[in-house]
């Protein structure tokens, strides 16, 4: 922490940069957990290209084949914004390999280079200058490697407060706004546990939303790509609006908040990096048979966080999280299928939108995948119970270039289970219609209906026949059931997902929703008459199960 009498007005001051450099050095030398996860002397896989910035007046693009594997490099997380700036293309690659004038670079890039030199790191990776921007093939290849680019970097520099590359890292700030407020309580009994223990009558007024305001809800923090950049990087320096923050797997500090307790973190945001690391790296502390469940829980929480972020291009839906999926794959040890894992697949189907959502304008994923909509999703209704009333028969996903972490071209899911003709009910007396005012009737029982998007609420849809496919249930005093709501596609036995239904967490004031039942009644002759041959692929009468496909 800077001396009490020091007034730092710019984040590019010598004092601020020395403090940031010291944080990194302390992590490398003293953090046992960080050294355990990322051994400092272990050779790493380098990016395809890096920028050499090791000497003043000498900046150039380098191909890394000839560099030692232990070469240190930094990365930059930044918002592109709408302005034009220097990019790598097939036309200027030879020129950039010879020399790049620092005046040709935007301020954010220049500031990042200044900091890299301050730490004696001679190389930096910046996406716009290390990926060929007019080559779709190069972008596809390099975008799927970004996970390793960030995880192998010495430190990631995050331009957290910059809306575009003109803003820079080093900004002026009002020191009075930055410093914590300290108040004195005269004649108050001494409290040795007070934060200012040298003077027990003095107390620090903590800003509980500091991390959320400065990091989570920053311009950069809302970008989808940044989630994996943050989680996979060994260390991150956030150049925020009021001060510099540092985060590694062991520590989170700020210039004026030198201890982790003062950041007042919520569980799955400020703790996000540490919890993700522990989910992957601390598996030796739990029995092997629980590894998959532990990692799958972490993945579900990541998807909830990721879908709340913004992406400029819908086609980045899977590439922007490919690095995180790649870290999960060895633990889950199963196929990765359009954002879901083959292990416990049925439970992962039970996502629902959390707020406004719409279907992607261009096909990105099958309708059973959370990636088929633009908007935040939540798995809050999901509970890994022992009972399942549906079985996966076959699942197939085709990806671009055959890489299962990349963009999805097509996919389908074949299931076997109950298929129940159902009616959607919109409560006209409680408009405007919201999720809690939408219901679906299933064999005489009423459930909440949560449509995947508002598009599923038009009059045409509510007048069409839809089907419910129960997926999971629990019997007992407070029984519940949850499943998918499907709409026929027009092809034999083929459906699109349009929502989910459940009676879990039903409000005690909502008398429509039944809370105690043991099993749905069996289908009667009238119901079976509605399910004609074109609505299923196969019917097994002895177990009353249909085989059908969701696309």
C-alpha positions in Angstrom: 0.0 0.0 0.0 1.4 3.5 -0.8 2.6 5.6 2.1 -0.1 7.5 3.9 1.3 10.8 2.8 1.6 9.9 -0.9 -1.1 11.4 -3.2 -1.3 9.4 -6.4 -3.3 11.2 -9.1 -2.6 9.0 -12.1 -2.4 5.2 -12.4 0.7 5.5 -14.5 2.7 7.1 -11.8 5.9 5.4 -10.7 4.4 4.6 -7.3 1.4 2.9 -8.8 3.4 0.8 -11.3 5.9 -0.2 -8.6 3.0 -1.4 -6.4 1.5 -3.4 -9.2 4.8 -4.9 -10.1 5.3 -5.9 -6.4 2.0 -7.7 -6.4 3.0 -9.8 -9.3 6.4 -10.5 -7.8 4.9 -11.5 -4.5 2.6 -13.9 -6.2 5.4 -15.5 -8.2 7.7 -15.9 -5.2 5.5 -16.4 -2.2 2.1 -17.8 -3.1 2.4 -21.5 -2.5 -1.0 -22.4 -4.1 -0.3 -20.3 -7.2 3.1 -22.0 -7.6 1.5 -25.4 -7.1 -1.0 -24.8 -9.9 1.4 -23.0 -12.2 5.0 -24.0 -11.6 7.0 -20.9 -12.4 9.9 -22.7 -14.2 7.7 -25.1 -16.3 7.9 -24.6 -20.0 4.7 -23.3 -21.6 3.1 -23.4 -25.0 3.5 -20.0 -26.6 1.0 -18.2 -28.8 1.5 -18.4 -32.5 2.6 -14.7 -32.6 3.7 -12.1 -30.0 4.7 -8.5 -30.0 8.3 -7.8 -29.1 8.4 -4.7 -26.9 11.7 -5.2 -25.0 13.4 -2.0 -26.0 12.3 1.6 -26.5 11.7 2.3 -30.2 11.7 -1.4 -31.0 8.2 -2.9 -31.4 7.6 -5.7 -33.9 5.5 -8.7 -34.6 7.3 -12.0 -33.9 6.5 -15.6 -34.8 7.3 -17.7 -31.7 8.7 -20.9 -33.3 12.2 -19.8 -32.5 11.6 -18.5 -29.0 12.4 -20.5 -25.9 9.4 -22.2 -24.3 10.0 -20.4 -21.0 9.6 -17.0 -22.7 7.5 -14.7 -20.5 4.8 -12.7 -22.1 1.8 -10.6 -21.0 -1.7 -10.4 -22.5 -4.1 -7.5 -22.8 -7.9 -7.7 -22.3 -9.6 -4.6 -23.8 -12.8 -3.4 -25.4 -12.4 -2.7 -29.1 -15.2 -0.1 -29.3 -16.3 1.4 -32.6 -13.1 3.2 -33.5 -10.7 2.0 -36.1 -7.1 1.2 -35.1 -4.1 -0.7 -36.3 -4.9 -4.4 -37.0 -2.8 -7.3 -38.3 -3.9 -8.4 -41.8 -2.4 -10.5 -44.6 -1.5 -7.2 -46.3 0.6 -5.6 -43.5 2.1 -8.6 -41.8 5.5 -8.2 -43.4 5.6 -4.5 -42.4 4.6 -5.2 -38.8 7.3 -7.9 -38.6 9.9 -5.3 -39.4 8.7 -2.5 -37.1 5.6 -0.9 -35.5 5.7 2.7 -34.6 4.4 3.3 -31.1 2.6 6.4 -32.3 0.5 4.2 -34.6 -0.9 2.4 -31.6 -3.9 3.5 -29.5 -3.3 4.7 -26.0 -4.5 1.5 -24.3 -1.8 -0.5 -26.3 0.9 2.1 -25.5 0.1 2.0 -21.8 0.2 -1.8 -21.8 3.6 -1.8 -23.4 4.9 0.8 -20.9 3.8 -1.5 -18.0 5.3 -4.6 -19.6 8.6 -2.8 -19.9 8.3 -1.7 -16.3 8.2 -5.4 -15.3 11.0 -6.3 -17.7 8.7 -8.6 -19.7 9.7 -8.3 -23.3 6.7 -9.7 -25.1 2.9 -9.0 -25.1 0.0 -10.6 -26.8 -2.8 -8.3 -28.1 -5.6 -10.0 -30.1 -5.9 -7.4 -32.8 -2.2 -7.5 -33.6 -1.5 -11.2 -33.1 -4.5 -12.7 -35.0 -4.9 -12.0 -38.7 -8.1 -10.0 -38.8 -8.9 -10.6 -42.5 -8.4 -14.3 -42.3 -11.4 -16.4 -41.1 -9.3 -19.5 -41.0 -6.6 -17.9 -38.8 -9.3 -16.5 -36.5 -11.0 -19.9 -36.2 -7.8 -21.5 -35.4 -6.4 -18.9 -33.0 -9.8 -18.2 -31.2 -9.8 -21.9 -30.0 -6.3 -21.4 -28.6 -7.1 -18.3 -26.6 -7.6 -20.4 -23.5 -4.0 -21.4 -23.5 -2.8 -18.0 -24.6 -4.2 -16.5 -21.3 -3.5 -19.4 -19.0 0.2 -19.4 -20.0 0.7 -15.7 -19.7 2.8 -14.2 -17.0 0.1 -11.7 -16.2 -3.1 -10.4 -17.9 -3.5 -6.6 -18.1 -7.2 -5.6 -18.1 -8.3 -2.2 -19.4 -11.3 -2.5 -17.1 -12.6 1.1 -17.3 -11.8 1.8 -21.0 -14.8 1.7 -23.4 -12.4 1.6 -26.4 -8.7 1.6 -27.1 -8.4 5.4 -26.9 -9.0 5.6 -23.2 -5.8 3.9 -22.0 -4.9 2.3 -18.7 -3.3 5.2 -16.9 -6.1 7.6 -16.0 -6.3 10.5 -13.5 -8.4 9.9 -10.5 -9.6 12.0 -7.5 -7.7 10.7 -4.6 -10.5 11.7 -2.2 -12.9 9.3 -4.0 -10.5 6.5 -4.0 -9.5 6.3 -0.3 -11.7 4.4 2.2 -13.5 6.7 4.6 -12.2 6.5 8.1 -14.4 7.8 10.9 -13.5 8.3 14.6 -16.0 7.4 17.3 -15.0 9.5 20.3 -15.4 8.1 23.8 -16.4 4.7 22.3 -15.1 1.7 24.2 -11.9 0.4 22.8 -12.3 -2.5 20.4 -9.1 -4.3 19.6 -10.8 -6.0 16.6 -11.5 -2.8 14.9 -9.8 -2.4 11.4 -7.6 0.4 12.6 -6.2 -1.5 15.5 -3.6 1.1 16.2 -6.4 3.4 17.2 -9.5 1.4 18.3 -11.7 4.5 18.1 -11.2 4.7 14.3 -13.3 2.6 11.9 -13.1 2.1 8.1 -16.3 2.6 6.2 -16.3 -0.2 3.6 -17.9 0.1 0.2 -19.6 -3.3 -0.1 -20.2 -2.9 -3.8 -16.7 -1.8 -4.7 -15.6 -5.0 -6.6 -19.0 -5.2 -8.3 -18.9 -1.6 -9.4 -15.3 -1.5 -10.5 -14.8 -5.0 -11.9 -18.0 -7.0 -12.5 -20.1 -4.2 -13.9 -17.3 -2.4 -15.7 -17.4 -1.9 -19.5 -14.8 -4.8 -19.8 -16.3 -7.0 -17.2 -19.6 -7.4 -19.1 -17.9 -8.8 -22.2 -18.3 -12.5 -22.8 -14.7 -13.1 -23.9 -13.4 -11.6 -20.7 -14.8 -14.4 -18.4 -12.4 -17.0 -19.6 -9.6 -14.4 -19.9 -10.1 -13.7 -16.2 -10.5 -17.2 -15.0 -7.7 -18.8 -17.0 -5.0 -16.1 -16.5 -2.6 -16.8 -13.7 -2.7 -13.2 -12.6 -4.8 -10.2 -13.6 -4.2 -6.5 -13.1 -7.4 -4.5 -13.4 -6.9 -0.8 -14.4 -10.3 0.3 -13.1 -11.8 3.8 -12.9 -10.5 4.7 -9.4 -7.5 2.4 -8.7 -5.6 -0.7 -9.8 -6.7 -4.1 -8.5 -4.8 -7.3 -8.6 -6.2 -10.9 -8.6 -4.5 -14.3 -8.6 -5.6 -17.7 -7.4 -4.6 -16.8 -3.8 -5.3 -13.1 -3.4 -7.3 -10.1 -4.4 -6.2 -6.6 -3.4 -6.6 -3.0 -4.5 -4.3 0.0 -4.2 -6.3 1.3 -1.2 -7.7 -2.0 -0.1 -4.7 -4.1 0.8 -6.6 -7.0 2.4 -9.0 -9.3 0.8 -11.7 -8.8 3.5 -12.1 -5.1 2.6 -13.3 -5.9 -0.9 -16.5 -7.4 0.4 -16.8 -10.1 -2.3 -19.9 -12.0 -3.1 -19.6 -15.7 -3.6 -19.6 -16.2 -7.3 -18.1 -13.1 -8.6 -15.1 -11.8 -6.7 -14.6 -15.3 -5.5 -15.0 -16.6 -9.1 -11.4 -17.1 -10.0 -10.4 -18.8 -6.8 -13.5 -21.1 -6.8 -13.0 -22.1 -10.5 -9.3 -22.9 -9.8 -10.2 -25.0 -6.8 -12.9 -26.8 -8.7 -10.3 -28.0 -11.1 -7.1 -28.1 -9.1 -8.2 -29.3 -5.7 -9.9 -32.4 -6.9 -7.3 -34.5 -5.0 -9.1 -33.5 -1.8 -12.3 -35.2 -2.7 -13.1 -38.8 -3.6 -12.6 -39.7 -7.3 -16.2 -40.7 -7.7 -17.3 -37.1 -6.9 -14.9 -35.4 -9.4 -17.4 -35.2 -12.3 -20.2 -33.9 -10.1 -17.9 -31.3 -8.6 -16.7 -30.1 -11.9 -20.2 -30.2 -13.5 -21.5 -27.9 -10.7 -18.7 -25.4 -11.4 -19.6 -25.6 -15.2 -23.3 -24.8 -14.5 -22.3 -21.8 -12.4 -19.9 -20.6 -15.2 -22.7 -20.9 -17.8 -25.0 -18.8 -15.6 -22.3 -16.1 -15.3 -21.2 -16.3 -19.0 -24.8 -15.9 -20.4 -25.2 -12.7 -18.5 -22.3 -11.2 -20.5 -22.4 -9.5 -23.9 -20.9 -10.7 -27.2 -20.6 -8.4 -30.2 -21.0 -11.4 -32.6 -23.4 -14.3 -32.0 -20.9 -16.6 -33.7 -18.5 -16.2 -30.7 -21.0 -18.0 -28.5 -18.8 -21.2 -28.2 -15.3 -19.9 -29.1 -15.5 -17.3 -26.2 -15.9 -20.1 -23.7 -13.8 -22.8 -25.5 -10.8 -22.4 -23.2 -12.9 -23.0 -20.1 -14.5 -26.1 -21.7 -11.1 -27.3 -22.6 -10.0 -27.1 -18.9 -13.1 -29.1 -17.9 -12.8 -31.8 -20.5 -10.1 -34.0 -18.8 -12.1 -34.0 -15.6 -15.6 -34.7 -17.0 -14.1 -37.2 -19.4 -17.0 -37.2 -21.8 -18.2 -35.5 -24.9 -18.9 -31.7 -25.0 -22.1 -31.2 -26.9 -23.2 -27.6 -27.8 -22.3 -26.3 -24.4 -23.5 -29.3 -22.4 -21.6 -32.4 -21.2 -22.7 -35.9 -21.9 -22.3 -36.7 -18.2 -25.7 -36.0 -16.4 -27.0 -34.6 -19.7 -30.7 -34.7 -18.7 -30.1 -32.4 -15.7 -28.3 -29.9 -18.0 -31.3 -29.8 -20.3 -33.3 -28.1 -17.5 -32.0 -24.6 -17.9 -34.4 -21.7 -18.1 -34.0 -18.0 -19.1 -33.5 -15.5 -16.4 -34.9 -12.2 -17.7 -35.3 -11.1 -21.3 -34.1 -13.5 -24.0 -34.5 -14.1 -27.7 -33.5 -16.8 -30.2 -30.2 -16.2 -32.0 -30.6 -14.5 -35.4 -28.3 -17.1 -37.0 -28.3 -20.7 -36.0 -25.8 -21.3 -33.2 -27.1 -24.4 -31.4 -30.0 -26.9 -31.2 -33.0 -25.6 -29.2 -32.2 -27.9 -26.3 -28.9 -26.0 -25.7 -28.7 -22.8 -23.6 -26.6 -21.4 -26.5 -29.7 -21.3 -28.7 -30.9 -18.1 -27.0 -29.4 -14.7 -26.3 -29.9 -13.9 -22.7 -29.0 -15.1 -19.2 -29.9 -18.6 -18.2 -30.3 -20.2 -14.8 -30.3 -23.7 -13.5 -31.9 -22.8 -10.3 -34.6 -25.5 -10.6 -32.1 -28.3 -11.2 -31.4 -30.7 -8.4 -29.4 -33.8 -9.1 -32.0 -36.3 -7.8 -31.8 -40.1 -8.2 -35.0 -40.2 -10.2 -35.1 -39.5 -13.9 -38.2 -40.2 -16.1 -36.5 -39.7 -19.5 -33.5 -41.4 -21.1 -31.0 -40.2 -23.7 -31.0 -42.6 -26.7 -28.6 -40.7 -29.0 -27.1 -37.3 -29.3 -25.1 -35.9 -32.2 -23.5 -32.5 -32.7 -21.6 -31.4 -35.8 -19.0 -28.6 -35.3 -17.2 -26.5 -37.7 -13.8 -28.1 -38.6 -14.7 -31.0 -36.4 -13.6 -29.2 -33.2 -16.2 -29.9 -30.5 -15.3 -26.7 -28.7 -16.0 -24.5 -31.7 -19.0 -23.3 -33.6 -22.0 -25.7 -34.0 -23.4 -26.4 -37.5 -26.2 -28.8 -36.5 -27.3 -31.2 -33.7 -30.1 -33.3 -32.5 -31.1 -35.2 -29.3 -33.1 -38.4 -29.3 -35.0 -39.2 -26.1 -37.2 -41.9 -24.7 -39.9 -41.1 -22.1 -43.4 -39.7 -21.6 -44.8 -37.4 -24.2 -47.9 -35.6 -23.0 -50.2 -33.3 -25.0 -50.6 -30.1 -23.0 -52.3 -26.8 -22.9 -50.7 -23.4 -22.1 -52.7 -21.1 -19.9 -52.2 -17.3 -19.8 -53.7 -15.7 -16.8 -55.7 -12.9 -18.4 -56.5 -11.4 -15.0 -52.9 -10.8 -14.1 -51.4 -9.2 -17.2 -48.8 -8.3 -18.2 -47.9 -11.9 -18.5 -44.7 -13.0 -16.8 -43.2 -16.3 -16.1 -45.2 -16.6 -12.8 -48.5 -15.9 -14.6 -48.0 -18.6 -17.3 -49.1 -22.1 -16.7 -49.3 -25.4 -18.5 -51.8 -28.2 -17.7 -50.4 -31.7 -17.7 -52.9 -34.6 -17.1 -55.0 -32.5 -14.8 -52.1 -30.9 -12.9 -51.1 -27.3 -13.3 -47.4 -26.2 -13.5 -45.5 -23.0 -14.1 -44.5 -22.6 -17.7 -41.2 -20.7 -18.4 -40.9 -19.9 -22.1 -37.4 -19.8 -23.5 -38.1 -16.4 -25.1 -40.9 -13.9 -25.4 -41.5 -15.0 -28.9 -43.1 -18.1 -27.5 -45.9 -16.0 -26.0 -47.8 -14.9 -29.2 -51.4 -16.0 -29.8 -50.4 -18.3 -32.6 -48.1 -20.3 -30.4 -50.5 -20.6 -27.5 -53.2 -21.9 -29.8 -50.9 -24.6 -31.3 -50.5 -28.0 -29.7 -47.5 -28.5 -27.5 -46.2 -31.4 -25.6 -44.5 -31.9 -22.2 -41.6 -34.3 -21.6 -41.2 -34.9 -17.9 -37.5 -35.2 -17.1 -37.0 -35.3 -13.3 -39.2 -35.6 -10.2 -39.1 -36.3 -6.5 -41.8 -37.9 -4.5 -42.7 -37.2 -0.9 -44.6 -34.6 1.2 -43.5 -31.8 -1.2 -43.3 -33.6 -4.5 -42.2 -31.8 -7.6 -41.7 -32.4 -11.3 -39.7 -30.6 -14.0 -39.5 -31.1 -17.7 -39.3 -29.7 -21.2 -42.1 -28.0 -23.2 -41.8 -28.9 -26.9 -43.4 -27.8 -30.2 -43.7 -30.2 -33.2 -41.4 -29.1 -36.0 -43.6 -30.6 -38.7 -41.4 -33.7 -39.3 -42.3 -37.1 -37.9 -41.3 -37.4 -34.3 -39.3 -34.2 -34.3 -39.6 -31.2 -31.9 -38.2 -27.9 -30.9 -37.8 -26.9 -27.3 -39.8 -23.8 -26.4 -39.6 -23.8 -22.6 -39.7 -25.8 -19.4 -42.3 -26.5 -16.8 -42.1 -27.1 -13.1 -43.9 -26.8 -9.8 -40.7 -26.5 -7.7 -40.6 -23.5 -5.4 -44.3 -22.7 -6.1 -45.6 -19.8 -4.2 -47.9 -20.7 -1.3 -50.2 -17.9 -2.6 -50.6 -19.4 -6.0 -53.5 -21.9 -5.6 -53.2 -23.1 -9.2 -50.1 -25.1 -8.5 -50.4 -28.4 -6.8 -47.7 -29.3 -4.3 -48.5 -32.8 -3.2 -48.8 -35.7 -5.6 -47.1 -39.0 -6.0 -47.3 -39.9 -9.6 -48.9 -38.4 -12.7 -52.0 -40.4 -13.6 -51.4 -42.7 -16.6 -52.5 -41.6 -20.1 -56.1 -42.3 -20.9 -57.5 -43.3 -24.2 -58.4 -39.7 -25.1 -54.8 -38.5 -24.6 -53.4 -41.4 -26.6 -55.7 -40.6 -29.4 -54.1 -37.2 -29.7 -50.6 -38.6 -30.1 -50.9 -39.8 -33.7 -48.1 -41.6 -35.6 -46.5 -38.4 -36.9 -45.7 -37.2 -33.3 -43.3 -40.0 -32.4 -40.7 -42.3 -33.9 -41.4 -45.3 -31.8 -43.9 -46.3 -29.0 -43.3 -49.0 -26.4 -46.7 -49.8 -25.0 -45.5 -52.0 -22.1 -43.6 -49.1 -20.5 -45.8 -46.3 -22.1 -42.7 -44.5 -23.5 -42.2 -42.6 -26.8 -39.0 -42.1 -28.7 -38.7 -38.6 -30.2 -36.1 -36.1 -31.3 -35.4 -32.5 -30.4 -33.5 -30.3 -32.8 
